Amino acid sequence: MHADNMSKWTHDHDFHGATDHAEKRTRWVVWLTVIMMVAEIAAGVAFGSMALLADGWHMGTHAAALGITLFAYAYARKHAGNDAFSFGTGKVSVLGGYSSAIVLGVVALLMAAESVERLITPQSIQFNQAIGVAVLGLVVNIASAFMLGGHHHHDEHNLRAAYLHVMADALTSVLAIVALLAGKSFGWVWLDPVMGIVGAVIITKWAIGLGKDTAAILLDRHDDEAARAKIITLIEDSGDDKVADLHVWRLNSNQLAAIVSVVTHAPQHPDHYKSRIEREIGICHLTVEVHECR
């Protein structure tokens, strides 16, 4: 049995990457969005505006996505040191993002169906009240974007996606305002459900993009070809060393792990090859195996 201190060769697997500051801001945005969502949906029903109703449901999907993000933060933090998660809990938030994408897609379909029905059977709209609520929704979206915008470049996948979703919400609010103003000024009542359809298309596009991005991470797809090529170059620059097998995957939205199998006539200690890679590439979990070529 080894009597040596093993701390030199061991490390934690805390790759969830969440920050308390980002979580706190997300929580504020969720409450703000939920309040505005309820107001817009109620106003859309009361005033007969499909564009306003679509914007309210759009904000609802945003609130749901951020709610999943908050759950992911809490779950990842609680289980960060749990050895049952082989590579930490970094993919919890990614799974939350994938779930949000599915919910968004379903809501977009329902929204489009309702808008088509309003096109076929137009309803009267109380324009002044609906416009006021839509403008308030736009203000809330802009405020939410400012609350998240300063942090989305550094935090996990869901928070960056949430920032983009807030911007999509703002665009949907603008579409609702345009439709309501056009309906009030020119009698173009048909433009209101058309803008509802446009909002559904925006949500669908966002959902597809989020689903593809998160699915690639959940399935350990090798999506960072630049990192793979760099690792091969760093190992094989010596001339004799060759990469026989290479696996690169994401532990969360922005942290990489890699397993490298090196074949060489003059084998070195694995740390020799690790140092080459770690100097050039930020890999959080790197495993190197060395085989002598006989």
KOLVO-532584 format. One record per residue (C-alpha): residue in three letters; z, x, y. Coordinates in Angstrom, 3 decimals, decimal comma. Example, Ala and Ser with C-alpha at 12.3 -4.5 7.8 and 13.67 -1.06 7.14 Angstrom:
BEGIN
<site><code>ALA</code><up>7,800</up><east>12,300</east><north>-4,500</north></site>
<site><code>SER</code><up>7,140</up><east>13,670</east><north>-1,060</north></site>
# end
This chain:
BEGIN
<site><code>MET</code><up>0,000</up><east>0,000</east><north>0,000</north></site>
<site><code>HIS</code><up>-0,816</up><east>1,257</east><north>3,490</north></site>
<site><code>ALA</code><up>2,142</up><east>2,279</east><north>5,586</north></site>
<site><code>ASP</code><up>0,007</up><east>2,706</east><north>8,724</north></site>
<site><code>ASN</code><up>0,013</up><east>0,361</east><north>11,701</north></site>
<site><code>MET</code><up>-3,025</up><east>-1,901</east><north>11,214</north></site>
<site><code>SER</code><up>-3,288</up><east>-3,017</east><north>14,870</north></site>
<site><code>LYS</code><up>-6,066</up><east>-0,476</east><north>15,517</north></site>
<site><code>TRP</code><up>-8,345</up><east>-2,249</east><north>13,052</north></site>
<site><code>THR</code><up>-7,397</up><east>-5,863</east><north>13,740</north></site>
<site><code>HIS</code><up>-8,167</up><east>-8,193</east><north>16,633</north></site>
<site><code>ASP</code><up>-7,807</up><east>-11,847</east><north>17,562</north></site>
<site><code>HIS</code><up>-10,576</up><east>-14,427</east><north>17,322</north></site>
<site><code>ASP</code><up>-9,896</up><east>-16,303</east><north>20,547</north></site>
<site><code>PHE</code><up>-13,427</up><east>-16,988</east><north>21,759</north></site>
<site><code>HIS</code><up>-12,999</up><east>-20,492</east><north>23,219</north></site>
<site><code>GLY</code><up>-13,492</up><east>-19,087</east><north>26,728</north></site>
<site><code>ALA</code><up>-11,884</up><east>-21,990</east><north>28,613</north></site>
<site><code>THR</code><up>-9,950</up><east>-21,576</east><north>31,861</north></site>
<site><code>ASP</code><up>-7,109</up><east>-23,736</east><north>33,176</north></site>
<site><code>HIS</code><up>-8,749</up><east>-23,836</east><north>36,606</north></site>
<site><code>ALA</code><up>-12,011</up><east>-25,194</east><north>35,241</north></site>
<site><code>GLU</code><up>-10,154</up><east>-27,720</east><north>33,099</north></site>
<site><code>LYS</code><up>-8,160</up><east>-28,972</east><north>36,089</north></site>
<site><code>ARG</code><up>-11,305</up><east>-29,420</east><north>38,203</north></site>
<site><code>THR</code><up>-13,041</up><east>-31,197</east><north>35,356</north></site>
<site><code>ARG</code><up>-10,108</up><east>-33,612</east><north>35,041</north></site>
<site><code>TRP</code><up>-10,330</up><east>-34,495</east><north>38,746</north></site>
<site><code>VAL</code><up>-14,071</up><east>-35,082</east><north>38,452</north></site>
<site><code>VAL</code><up>-13,542</up><east>-37,329</east><north>35,425</north></site>
<site><code>TRP</code><up>-11,104</up><east>-39,591</east><north>37,306</north></site>
<site><code>LEU</code><up>-13,330</up><east>-39,698</east><north>40,360</north></site>
<site><code>THR</code><up>-16,362</up><east>-40,544</east><north>38,243</north></site>
<site><code>VAL</code><up>-14,601</up><east>-43,244</east><north>36,196</north></site>
<site><code>ILE</code><up>-13,456</up><east>-45,041</east><north>39,357</north></site>
<site><code>MET</code><up>-16,951</up><east>-44,939</east><north>40,834</north></site>
<site><code>MET</code><up>-18,523</up><east>-45,968</east><north>37,527</north></site>
<site><code>VAL</code><up>-16,420</up><east>-49,122</east><north>37,351</north></site>
<site><code>ALA</code><up>-17,240</up><east>-49,948</east><north>40,982</north></site>
<site><code>GLU</code><up>-21,007</up><east>-49,489</east><north>40,508</north></site>
<site><code>ILE</code><up>-21,240</up><east>-51,437</east><north>37,245</north></site>
<site><code>ALA</code><up>-19,195</up><east>-54,306</east><north>38,711</north></site>
<site><code>ALA</code><up>-21,296</up><east>-54,269</east><north>41,886</north></site>
<site><code>GLY</code><up>-24,549</up><east>-54,083</east><north>39,907</north></site>
<site><code>VAL</code><up>-23,581</up><east>-57,204</east><north>37,950</north></site>
<site><code>ALA</code><up>-22,218</up><east>-59,045</east><north>40,983</north></site>
<site><code>PHE</code><up>-25,125</up><east>-58,214</east><north>43,298</north></site>
<site><code>GLY</code><up>-27,904</up><east>-58,369</east><north>40,698</north></site>
<site><code>SER</code><up>-29,125</up><east>-54,768</east><north>41,088</north></site>
<site><code>MET</code><up>-30,458</up><east>-53,093</east><north>37,930</north></site>
<site><code>ALA</code><up>-30,856</up><east>-49,760</east><north>39,724</north></site>
<site><code>LEU</code><up>-27,203</up><east>-49,898</east><north>40,773</north></site>
<site><code>LEU</code><up>-26,164</up><east>-50,944</east><north>37,265</north></site>
<site><code>ALA</code><up>-28,229</up><east>-48,103</east><north>35,791</north></site>
<site><code>ASP</code><up>-26,580</up><east>-45,641</east><north>38,144</north></site>
<site><code>GLY</code><up>-23,167</up><east>-46,948</east><north>37,105</north></site>
<site><code>TRP</code><up>-23,947</up><east>-46,515</east><north>33,403</north></site>
<site><code>HIS</code><up>-25,362</up><east>-43,083</east><north>34,158</north></site>
<site><code>MET</code><up>-22,057</up><east>-42,133</east><north>35,785</north></site>
<site><code>GLY</code><up>-20,310</up><east>-43,590</east><north>32,749</north></site>
<site><code>THR</code><up>-22,192</up><east>-41,287</east><north>30,403</north></site>
<site><code>HIS</code><up>-21,277</up><east>-38,410</east><north>32,690</north></site>
<site><code>ALA</code><up>-17,592</up><east>-39,421</east><north>32,518</north></site>
<site><code>ALA</code><up>-17,821</up><east>-39,654</east><north>28,723</north></site>
<site><code>ALA</code><up>-19,396</up><east>-36,215</east><north>28,495</north></site>
<site><code>LEU</code><up>-16,700</up><east>-34,707</east><north>30,692</north></site>
<site><code>GLY</code><up>-14,037</up><east>-36,565</east><north>28,720</north></site>
<site><code>ILE</code><up>-15,309</up><east>-34,918</east><north>25,555</north></site>
<site><code>THR</code><up>-15,255</up><east>-31,605</east><north>27,428</north></site>
<site><code>LEU</code><up>-11,593</up><east>-32,110</east><north>28,326</north></site>
<site><code>PHE</code><up>-10,781</up><east>-32,901</east><north>24,696</north></site>
<site><code>ALA</code><up>-12,663</up><east>-29,787</east><north>23,626</north></site>
<site><code>TYR</code><up>-10,674</up><east>-27,679</east><north>26,105</north></site>
<site><code>ALA</code><up>-7,358</up><east>-28,991</east><north>24,733</north></site>
<site><code>TYR</code><up>-8,365</up><east>-28,713</east><north>21,072</north></site>
<site><code>ALA</code><up>-9,815</up><east>-25,211</east><north>21,468</north></site>
<site><code>ARG</code><up>-6,730</up><east>-24,011</east><north>23,319</north></site>
<site><code>LYS</code><up>-4,344</up><east>-25,552</east><north>20,783</north></site>
<site><code>HIS</code><up>-6,115</up><east>-23,967</east><north>17,794</north></site>
<site><code>ALA</code><up>-7,220</up><east>-20,707</east><north>19,433</north></site>
<site><code>GLY</code><up>-4,953</up><east>-18,673</east><north>17,150</north></site>
<site><code>ASN</code><up>-5,575</up><east>-20,710</east><north>14,008</north></site>
<site><code>ASP</code><up>-6,905</up><east>-18,468</east><north>11,225</north></site>
<site><code>ALA</code><up>-8,585</up><east>-21,484</east><north>9,621</north></site>
<site><code>PHE</code><up>-11,353</up><east>-21,048</east><north>12,222</north></site>
<site><code>SER</code><up>-13,105</up><east>-17,906</east><north>10,982</north></site>
<site><code>PHE</code><up>-14,628</up><east>-17,047</east><north>14,364</north></site>
<site><code>GLY</code><up>-12,289</up><east>-18,946</east><north>16,655</north></site>
<site><code>THR</code><up>-12,745</up><east>-22,305</east><north>18,354</north></site>
<site><code>GLY</code><up>-15,577</up><east>-21,377</east><north>20,700</north></site>
<site><code>LYS</code><up>-17,942</up><east>-23,922</east><north>19,173</north></site>
<site><code>VAL</code><up>-15,617</up><east>-26,867</east><north>19,740</north></site>
<site><code>SER</code><up>-16,974</up><east>-27,405</east><north>23,251</north></site>
<site><code>VAL</code><up>-20,512</up><east>-26,931</east><north>21,930</north></site>
<site><code>LEU</code><up>-19,885</up><east>-29,684</east><north>19,365</north></site>
<site><code>GLY</code><up>-18,582</up><east>-31,849</east><north>22,203</north></site>
<site><code>GLY</code><up>-21,798</up><east>-31,234</east><north>24,117</north></site>
<site><code>TYR</code><up>-23,888</up><east>-32,210</east><north>21,090</north></site>
<site><code>SER</code><up>-21,886</up><east>-35,418</east><north>20,686</north></site>
<site><code>SER</code><up>-22,387</up><east>-36,203</east><north>24,366</north></site>
<site><code>ALA</code><up>-26,127</up><east>-35,737</east><north>23,987</north></site>
<site><code>ILE</code><up>-26,250</up><east>-38,371</east><north>21,243</north></site>
<site><code>VAL</code><up>-24,230</up><east>-40,834</east><north>23,335</north></site>
<site><code>LEU</code><up>-26,466</up><east>-40,214</east><north>26,330</north></site>
<site><code>GLY</code><up>-29,583</up><east>-40,912</east><north>24,298</north></site>
<site><code>VAL</code><up>-28,216</up><east>-44,263</east><north>23,067</north></site>
<site><code>VAL</code><up>-27,178</up><east>-45,333</east><north>26,573</north></site>
<site><code>ALA</code><up>-30,594</up><east>-44,361</east><north>27,947</north></site>
<site><code>LEU</code><up>-32,287</up><east>-46,632</east><north>25,404</north></site>
<site><code>LEU</code><up>-30,023</up><east>-49,546</east><north>26,312</north></site>
<site><code>MET</code><up>-30,633</up><east>-48,926</east><north>30,007</north></site>
<site><code>ALA</code><up>-34,415</up><east>-48,876</east><north>29,548</north></site>
<site><code>ALA</code><up>-34,320</up><east>-52,095</east><north>27,509</north></site>
<site><code>GLU</code><up>-32,280</up><east>-53,876</east><north>30,184</north></site>
<site><code>SER</code><up>-34,627</up><east>-52,645</east><north>32,917</north></site>
<site><code>VAL</code><up>-37,699</up><east>-53,924</east><north>31,055</north></site>
<site><code>GLU</code><up>-36,006</up><east>-57,296</east><north>30,651</north></site>
<site><code>ARG</code><up>-35,350</up><east>-57,390</east><north>34,427</north></site>
<site><code>LEU</code><up>-39,020</up><east>-56,601</east><north>35,046</north></site>
<site><code>ILE</code><up>-40,047</up><east>-59,573</east><north>32,921</north></site>
<site><code>THR</code><up>-37,353</up><east>-61,867</east><north>34,325</north></site>
<site><code>PRO</code><up>-36,523</up><east>-60,793</east><north>37,932</north></site>
<site><code>GLN</code><up>-33,124</up><east>-61,640</east><north>39,358</north></site>
<site><code>SER</code><up>-31,964</up><east>-62,069</east><north>42,944</north></site>
<site><code>ILE</code><up>-30,275</up><east>-59,057</east><north>44,552</north></site>
<site><code>GLN</code><up>-27,673</up><east>-58,913</east><north>47,344</north></site>
<site><code>PHE</code><up>-29,191</up><east>-55,864</east><north>48,973</north></site>
<site><code>ASN</code><up>-26,660</up><east>-55,009</east><north>51,691</north></site>
<site><code>GLN</code><up>-23,664</up><east>-54,920</east><north>49,360</north></site>
<site><code>ALA</code><up>-25,588</up><east>-53,081</east><north>46,640</north></site>
<site><code>ILE</code><up>-26,844</up><east>-50,435</east><north>49,087</north></site>
<site><code>GLY</code><up>-23,308</up><east>-49,783</east><north>50,310</north></site>
<site><code>VAL</code><up>-22,004</up><east>-49,204</east><north>46,799</north></site>
<site><code>ALA</code><up>-24,992</up><east>-46,986</east><north>45,918</north></site>
<site><code>VAL</code><up>-24,376</up><east>-44,795</east><north>48,975</north></site>
<site><code>LEU</code><up>-20,716</up><east>-44,464</east><north>48,014</north></site>
<site><code>GLY</code><up>-21,812</up><east>-43,433</east><north>44,504</north></site>
<site><code>LEU</code><up>-24,051</up><east>-40,734</east><north>45,968</north></site>
<site><code>VAL</code><up>-21,140</up><east>-39,379</east><north>48,012</north></site>
<site><code>VAL</code><up>-18,985</up><east>-39,206</east><north>44,869</north></site>
<site><code>ASN</code><up>-21,751</up><east>-37,376</east><north>42,987</north></site>
<site><code>ILE</code><up>-22,146</up><east>-34,799</east><north>45,755</north></site>
<site><code>ALA</code><up>-18,373</up><east>-34,264</east><north>45,870</north></site>
<site><code>SER</code><up>-18,296</up><east>-33,808</east><north>42,079</north></site>
<site><code>ALA</code><up>-21,144</up><east>-31,301</east><north>42,271</north></site>
<site><code>PHE</code><up>-19,213</up><east>-29,237</east><north>44,808</north></site>
<site><code>MET</code><up>-16,088</up><east>-29,348</east><north>42,638</north></site>
<site><code>LEU</code><up>-17,967</up><east>-28,056</east><north>39,591</north></site>
<site><code>GLY</code><up>-20,718</up><east>-25,998</east><north>41,185</north></site>
<site><code>GLY</code><up>-18,673</up><east>-22,924</east><north>42,001</north></site>
<site><code>HIS</code><up>-17,633</up><east>-22,439</east><north>38,392</north></site>
<site><code>HIS</code><up>-20,459</up><east>-23,623</east><north>36,140</north></site>
<site><code>HIS</code><up>-22,089</up><east>-20,195</east><north>35,970</north></site>
<site><code>HIS</code><up>-19,011</up><east>-18,638</east><north>34,367</north></site>
<site><code>ASP</code><up>-17,581</up><east>-21,329</east><north>32,116</north></site>
<site><code>GLU</code><up>-18,528</up><east>-22,797</east><north>28,759</north></site>
<site><code>HIS</code><up>-21,631</up><east>-24,726</east><north>27,861</north></site>
<site><code>ASN</code><up>-20,283</up><east>-28,212</east><north>28,511</north></site>
<site><code>LEU</code><up>-19,177</up><east>-27,440</east><north>32,055</north></site>
<site><code>ARG</code><up>-22,544</up><east>-25,962</east><north>33,024</north></site>
<site><code>ALA</code><up>-24,238</up><east>-28,999</east><north>31,518</north></site>
<site><code>ALA</code><up>-21,812</up><east>-31,277</east><north>33,363</north></site>
<site><code>TYR</code><up>-22,871</up><east>-29,707</east><north>36,655</north></site>
<site><code>LEU</code><up>-26,518</up><east>-30,422</east><north>35,883</north></site>
<site><code>HIS</code><up>-25,578</up><east>-33,942</east><north>34,865</north></site>
<site><code>VAL</code><up>-23,815</up><east>-34,508</east><north>38,196</north></site>
<site><code>MET</code><up>-27,021</up><east>-33,473</east><north>39,938</north></site>
<site><code>ALA</code><up>-28,952</up><east>-35,931</east><north>37,761</north></site>
<site><code>ASP</code><up>-26,405</up><east>-38,601</east><north>38,743</north></site>
<site><code>ALA</code><up>-27,023</up><east>-37,832</east><north>42,388</north></site>
<site><code>LEU</code><up>-30,766</up><east>-38,176</east><north>41,869</north></site>
<site><code>THR</code><up>-30,261</up><east>-41,536</east><north>40,144</north></site>
<site><code>SER</code><up>-28,154</up><east>-42,710</east><north>43,103</north></site>
<site><code>VAL</code><up>-30,953</up><east>-41,716</east><north>45,460</north></site>
<site><code>LEU</code><up>-33,451</up><east>-43,674</east><north>43,334</north></site>
<site><code>ALA</code><up>-31,196</up><east>-46,740</east><north>43,447</north></site>
<site><code>ILE</code><up>-30,881</up><east>-46,509</east><north>47,245</north></site>
<site><code>VAL</code><up>-34,643</up><east>-46,145</east><north>47,662</north></site>
<site><code>ALA</code><up>-35,293</up><east>-49,137</east><north>45,385</north></site>
<site><code>LEU</code><up>-32,767</up><east>-51,323</east><north>47,191</north></site>
<site><code>LEU</code><up>-34,067</up><east>-50,376</east><north>50,650</north></site>
<site><code>ALA</code><up>-37,642</up><east>-51,051</east><north>49,548</north></site>
<site><code>GLY</code><up>-36,614</up><east>-54,394</east><north>48,070</north></site>
<site><code>LYS</code><up>-34,776</up><east>-55,385</east><north>51,221</north></site>
<site><code>SER</code><up>-37,497</up><east>-54,230</east><north>53,651</north></site>
<site><code>PHE</code><up>-40,712</up><east>-55,068</east><north>51,779</north></site>
<site><code>GLY</code><up>-39,638</up><east>-57,544</east><north>49,125</north></site>
<site><code>TRP</code><up>-40,435</up><east>-55,086</east><north>46,313</north></site>
<site><code>VAL</code><up>-37,830</up><east>-56,486</east><north>43,936</north></site>
<site><code>TRP</code><up>-39,755</up><east>-55,036</east><north>40,990</north></site>
<site><code>LEU</code><up>-38,941</up><east>-51,514</east><north>42,190</north></site>
<site><code>ASP</code><up>-35,264</up><east>-51,973</east><north>41,300</north></site>
<site><code>PRO</code><up>-35,763</up><east>-52,241</east><north>37,512</north></site>
<site><code>VAL</code><up>-38,479</up><east>-49,575</east><north>37,716</north></site>
<site><code>MET</code><up>-35,897</up><east>-47,193</east><north>39,142</north></site>
<site><code>GLY</code><up>-33,618</up><east>-48,224</east><north>36,265</north></site>
<site><code>ILE</code><up>-36,318</up><east>-47,030</east><north>33,878</north></site>
<site><code>VAL</code><up>-36,688</up><east>-43,796</east><north>35,836</north></site>
<site><code>GLY</code><up>-32,929</up><east>-43,272</east><north>35,533</north></site>
<site><code>ALA</code><up>-33,159</up><east>-43,835</east><north>31,771</north></site>
<site><code>VAL</code><up>-35,919</up><east>-41,226</east><north>31,540</north></site>
<site><code>ILE</code><up>-33,768</up><east>-38,724</east><north>33,461</north></site>
<site><code>ILE</code><up>-30,824</up><east>-39,285</east><north>31,101</north></site>
<site><code>THR</code><up>-33,087</up><east>-38,991</east><north>28,061</north></site>
<site><code>LYS</code><up>-34,537</up><east>-35,706</east><north>29,265</north></site>
<site><code>TRP</code><up>-31,067</up><east>-34,322</east><north>29,953</north></site>
<site><code>ALA</code><up>-29,807</up><east>-35,535</east><north>26,552</north></site>
<site><code>ILE</code><up>-32,722</up><east>-33,919</east><north>24,685</north></site>
<site><code>GLY</code><up>-32,210</up><east>-30,607</east><north>26,484</north></site>
<site><code>LEU</code><up>-28,455</up><east>-30,608</east><north>25,831</north></site>
<site><code>GLY</code><up>-28,975</up><east>-31,615</east><north>22,205</north></site>
<site><code>LYS</code><up>-31,476</up><east>-28,827</east><north>21,556</north></site>
<site><code>ASP</code><up>-29,306</up><east>-26,174</east><north>23,222</north></site>
<site><code>THR</code><up>-26,100</up><east>-27,140</east><north>21,433</north></site>
<site><code>ALA</code><up>-27,773</up><east>-27,706</east><north>18,059</north></site>
<site><code>ALA</code><up>-29,193</up><east>-24,166</east><north>18,170</north></site>
<site><code>ILE</code><up>-25,686</up><east>-22,752</east><north>18,666</north></site>
<site><code>LEU</code><up>-24,098</up><east>-24,978</east><north>16,004</north></site>
<site><code>LEU</code><up>-26,753</up><east>-23,925</east><north>13,473</north></site>
<site><code>ASP</code><up>-26,330</up><east>-20,205</east><north>14,322</north></site>
<site><code>ARG</code><up>-29,933</up><east>-19,922</east><north>15,391</north></site>
<site><code>HIS</code><up>-31,012</up><east>-16,436</east><north>16,513</north></site>
<site><code>ASP</code><up>-31,934</up><east>-17,431</east><north>20,041</north></site>
<site><code>ASP</code><up>-31,246</up><east>-14,112</east><north>21,777</north></site>
<site><code>GLU</code><up>-34,245</up><east>-12,035</east><north>20,764</north></site>
<site><code>ALA</code><up>-33,571</up><east>-9,527</east><north>23,548</north></site>
<site><code>ALA</code><up>-30,146</up><east>-8,703</east><north>22,067</north></site>
<site><code>ARG</code><up>-31,616</up><east>-8,361</east><north>18,556</north></site>
<site><code>ALA</code><up>-34,366</up><east>-6,024</east><north>19,760</north></site>
<site><code>LYS</code><up>-31,856</up><east>-3,973</east><north>21,752</north></site>
<site><code>ILE</code><up>-29,558</up><east>-3,518</east><north>18,736</north></site>
<site><code>ILE</code><up>-32,455</up><east>-2,348</east><north>16,556</north></site>
<site><code>THR</code><up>-33,585</up><east>0,092</east><north>19,245</north></site>
<site><code>LEU</code><up>-30,076</up><east>1,510</east><north>19,738</north></site>
<site><code>ILE</code><up>-29,616</up><east>2,104</east><north>16,003</north></site>
<site><code>GLU</code><up>-33,088</up><east>3,430</east><north>15,194</north></site>
<site><code>ASP</code><up>-33,473</up><east>5,749</east><north>18,203</north></site>
<site><code>SER</code><up>-32,122</up><east>8,646</east><north>16,133</north></site>
<site><code>GLY</code><up>-35,186</up><east>8,485</east><north>13,886</north></site>
<site><code>ASP</code><up>-33,511</up><east>8,435</east><north>10,481</north></site>
<site><code>ASP</code><up>-31,221</up><east>5,414</east><north>10,864</north></site>
<site><code>LYS</code><up>-32,865</up><east>2,086</east><north>10,022</north></site>
<site><code>VAL</code><up>-31,612</up><east>-1,478</east><north>10,386</north></site>
<site><code>ALA</code><up>-31,954</up><east>-3,124</east><north>6,976</north></site>
<site><code>ASP</code><up>-30,310</up><east>-6,429</east><north>7,855</north></site>
<site><code>LEU</code><up>-29,248</up><east>-7,958</east><north>11,159</north></site>
<site><code>HIS</code><up>-27,510</up><east>-11,221</east><north>12,044</north></site>
<site><code>VAL</code><up>-26,836</up><east>-12,200</east><north>15,660</north></site>
<site><code>TRP</code><up>-25,300</up><east>-15,551</east><north>16,575</north></site>
<site><code>ARG</code><up>-23,265</up><east>-17,214</east><north>19,298</north></site>
<site><code>LEU</code><up>-19,517</up><east>-17,755</east><north>19,023</north></site>
<site><code>ASN</code><up>-19,697</up><east>-20,154</east><north>21,967</north></site>
<site><code>SER</code><up>-22,123</up><east>-20,743</east><north>24,824</north></site>
<site><code>ASN</code><up>-22,263</up><east>-17,156</east><north>26,041</north></site>
<site><code>GLN</code><up>-20,475</up><east>-14,805</east><north>23,621</north></site>
<site><code>LEU</code><up>-22,306</up><east>-13,069</east><north>20,785</north></site>
<site><code>ALA</code><up>-21,323</up><east>-11,828</east><north>17,342</north></site>
<site><code>ALA</code><up>-23,377</up><east>-9,541</east><north>15,114</north></site>
<site><code>ILE</code><up>-23,454</up><east>-8,077</east><north>11,599</north></site>
<site><code>VAL</code><up>-25,604</up><east>-4,954</east><north>11,230</north></site>
<site><code>SER</code><up>-26,575</up><east>-3,222</east><north>7,995</north></site>
<site><code>VAL</code><up>-27,698</up><east>0,383</east><north>8,510</north></site>
<site><code>VAL</code><up>-29,550</up><east>2,525</east><north>5,930</north></site>
<site><code>THR</code><up>-29,676</up><east>6,292</east><north>6,531</north></site>
<site><code>HIS</code><up>-29,938</up><east>9,684</east><north>4,779</north></site>
<site><code>ALA</code><up>-27,022</up><east>11,044</east><north>6,853</north></site>
<site><code>PRO</code><up>-24,447</up><east>8,252</east><north>7,056</north></site>
<site><code>GLN</code><up>-21,862</up><east>8,266</east><north>9,840</north></site>
<site><code>HIS</code><up>-18,643</up><east>6,315</east><north>10,223</north></site>
<site><code>PRO</code><up>-19,316</up><east>2,672</east><north>11,282</north></site>
<site><code>ASP</code><up>-17,584</up><east>3,390</east><north>14,608</north></site>
<site><code>HIS</code><up>-20,414</up><east>5,794</east><north>15,414</north></site>
<site><code>TYR</code><up>-22,947</up><east>2,964</east><north>15,295</north></site>
<site><code>LYS</code><up>-20,601</up><east>0,454</east><north>16,921</north></site>
<site><code>SER</code><up>-20,145</up><east>2,688</east><north>19,947</north></site>
<site><code>ARG</code><up>-23,913</up><east>2,811</east><north>20,482</north></site>
<site><code>ILE</code><up>-24,130</up><east>-0,976</east><north>20,565</north></site>
<site><code>GLU</code><up>-20,934</up><east>-1,753</east><north>22,465</north></site>
<site><code>ARG</code><up>-21,872</up><east>0,586</east><north>25,308</north></site>
<site><code>GLU</code><up>-25,074</up><east>-1,350</east><north>25,955</north></site>
<site><code>ILE</code><up>-24,491</up><east>-4,917</east><north>24,766</north></site>
<site><code>GLY</code><up>-21,506</up><east>-7,196</east><north>25,244</north></site>
<site><code>ILE</code><up>-20,782</up><east>-8,292</east><north>21,681</north></site>
<site><code>CYS</code><up>-17,370</up><east>-9,839</east><north>21,073</north></site>
<site><code>HIS</code><up>-17,326</up><east>-9,505</east><north>17,294</north></site>
<site><code>LEU</code><up>-19,344</up><east>-6,655</east><north>15,749</north></site>
<site><code>THR</code><up>-19,415</up><east>-5,663</east><north>12,070</north></site>
<site><code>VAL</code><up>-21,376</up><east>-2,633</east><north>10,874</north></site>
<site><code>GLU</code><up>-21,990</up><east>-1,606</east><north>7,265</north></site>
<site><code>VAL</code><up>-23,574</up><east>1,733</east><north>6,405</north></site>
<site><code>HIS</code><up>-25,581</up><east>2,529</east><north>3,259</north></site>
<site><code>GLU</code><up>-26,717</up><east>5,976</east><north>2,221</north></site>
<site><code>CYS</code><up>-30,398</up><east>6,165</east><north>1,376</north></site>
<site><code>ARG</code><up>-30,734</up><east>8,230</east><north>-1,812</north></site>
# end
